[in-house]
Amino acid sequence: MLATRTVARMLRSVTEFRIGIAMVALGAPTALVGAAFWPLPGAGFAPVAIGLSCLITGLVMLSSEAVRH
């Protein structure tokens, strides 16, 4: 019963704005690390692609939330 209430409270507090902030905070450093690894042989494209996709998605989520308020 207590676990159910805790999970319900956590799910209510996760908003689109908070997810957007988390995605921007995750995407920006990932894209920068990928850009630093780009000239090295091996994995450089994957971190850039993942980081930019997270960054752009987070920014779109933040801008859609700003329009609502």
HELIX and SHEET records of a PDB file:
HELIX    1   1 LEU A    2  SER A   13  1                                  12    
HELIX    2   2 GLU A   16  PHE A   37  1                                  22    
HELIX    3   3 PHE A   45  ARG A   68  1                                  24    
END                                                                             
